[in-house]
């Protein structure tokens, strides 16, 4: 059995799922940062499938980058939050790793979900 990586993004300012937020996934190996996937959240604030393909799921360090600034529709002025990088480790390639994001234009929170 292989593990998988999912997320759920909730817009705490509106009280709704964050539909249409772009998310990028990178694998971190030493000083090397390799782009693995790009996904967009659906109407439920989730991606349509796992973010990390089963064939690429392995022990290591990863980074999810949530493009919150673009999601909140910033104009020409800088927004308080822009891209939100979350670095985490996968130590069991048979487990489900769920990385939710609670986000507003001024704050965010995350945890390891189930």
C-alpha positions as CSV (number, residue, x, y, z in Angstrom):
1,X,0.0,0.0,0.0
2,X,1.3,3.5,-0.9
3,X,0.6,6.7,1.0
4,X,-0.7,9.9,-0.3
5,X,-0.8,13.7,0.4
6,X,-3.9,15.8,0.6
7,X,-4.9,19.3,1.8
8,X,-8.1,21.3,2.6
9,X,-7.9,25.1,2.4
10,X,-10.5,27.1,4.3
11,X,-10.9,30.9,4.0
12,X,-11.6,31.9,7.6
13,X,-12.4,35.5,6.5
14,X,-15.4,34.4,4.4
15,X,-16.2,31.2,6.4
16,X,-16.0,29.2,3.1
17,X,-13.7,26.7,1.4
18,X,-10.9,28.5,-0.5
19,X,-11.9,27.6,-4.1
20,X,-9.4,28.4,-6.9
21,X,-6.2,28.6,-4.8
22,X,-3.1,27.4,-6.6
23,X,-0.8,25.1,-4.7
24,X,2.7,23.9,-5.7
25,X,4.5,21.0,-4.2
26,X,8.3,20.7,-4.0
27,X,10.7,18.0,-2.8
28,X,13.6,19.3,-0.8
29,X,16.9,17.4,-0.9
30,X,19.8,19.3,0.6
31,X,20.0,22.7,-1.2
32,X,17.9,21.3,-4.1
33,X,14.2,22.2,-4.4
34,X,12.4,20.2,-7.1
35,X,8.9,21.1,-8.3
36,X,6.7,18.0,-8.3
37,X,3.2,19.1,-8.8
38,X,0.8,22.1,-9.3
39,X,-2.8,21.8,-8.2
40,X,-5.8,24.1,-7.9
41,X,-8.4,23.8,-5.1
42,X,-11.9,23.0,-6.1
43,X,-15.2,24.4,-4.8
44,X,-14.7,22.4,-1.6
45,X,-11.2,23.9,-1.0
46,X,-9.6,20.5,-1.8
47,X,-7.7,19.3,-4.8
48,X,-9.5,16.8,-7.2
49,X,-6.9,14.1,-6.3
50,X,-3.9,13.5,-4.1
51,X,-1.2,16.2,-4.5
52,X,1.7,13.8,-4.5
53,X,1.5,11.0,-7.1
54,X,1.7,7.5,-5.6
55,X,4.8,6.7,-7.7
56,X,6.6,9.7,-6.2
57,X,5.5,9.2,-2.6
58,X,8.6,8.5,-0.5
59,X,10.4,9.5,2.7
60,X,11.8,13.0,2.6
61,X,11.3,16.7,3.1
62,X,8.6,18.6,1.2
63,X,7.2,22.0,0.8
64,X,3.7,23.0,-0.1
65,X,3.4,26.6,-1.4
66,X,-0.1,28.0,-1.1
67,X,-0.6,31.1,-3.4
68,X,-2.8,33.1,-0.9
69,X,-2.0,36.5,-2.3
70,X,-3.3,35.7,-5.7
71,X,-6.3,33.9,-4.2
72,X,-7.3,37.0,-2.2
73,X,-7.0,39.1,-5.3
74,X,-4.3,41.6,-4.3
75,X,-4.1,44.7,-6.5
76,X,-0.9,46.6,-7.3
77,X,0.0,47.1,-3.6
78,X,1.7,44.4,-1.6
79,X,-0.6,42.2,0.4
80,X,0.3,41.2,4.0
81,X,0.3,37.5,3.0
82,X,1.5,36.3,-0.4
83,X,2.8,32.8,-1.0
84,X,2.6,30.6,2.1
85,X,5.4,27.9,2.2
86,X,4.8,25.0,4.5
87,X,7.7,22.6,5.0
88,X,7.1,19.2,6.4
89,X,8.6,15.7,6.5
90,X,7.2,12.3,5.3
91,X,8.7,9.5,7.3
92,X,6.1,6.7,6.5
93,X,5.5,6.2,2.8
94,X,2.4,4.1,3.5
95,X,0.6,6.8,5.5
96,X,-1.9,9.5,4.6
97,X,-0.5,12.9,5.1
98,X,-3.2,15.6,5.3
99,X,-1.9,19.2,5.5
100,X,-4.9,21.6,6.0
101,X,-4.6,25.4,5.8
102,X,-6.8,27.9,7.5
103,X,-6.2,31.3,5.9
104,X,-7.4,34.9,5.9
105,X,-5.8,37.9,4.3
106,X,-3.9,38.5,7.6
107,X,-3.2,35.1,9.2
108,X,-2.9,31.4,8.6
109,X,-2.7,28.2,10.6
110,X,-1.9,24.6,9.8
111,X,-1.6,21.2,11.4
112,X,-1.3,17.5,10.5
113,X,-4.8,16.4,9.8
114,X,-6.3,13.0,9.3
